[in-house]
């Protein structure tokens, strides 16, 4: 298994974290994992909606010292 793709959106407000994650997902194969780092608490809400739209999965959401670390996996049938 390859290392997850890291998407750093710390210091940016909604919708930038989700947009950066979506851009990083483009062209990736199903099953690839990405880790989004974000400081905007709205990412906790926005990313699950994005994954629902794109057919992906939120694997884990962690928060440490105000930094969200959201791990997602691209779905078997990429959309959008």
HELIX and SHEET records of a PDB file:
HELIX    1   1 UNK A   16  UNK A   25  1                                  10    
HELIX    2   2 UNK A   43  UNK A   54  1                                  12    
SHEET    1   A 4 UNK A   5  UNK A   9  0                                        
SHEET    2   A 4 UNK A  33  UNK A  38  1                                        
SHEET    3   A 4 UNK A  67  UNK A  73 -1                                        
SHEET    4   A 4 UNK A  57  UNK A  64 -1                                        
END                                                                             
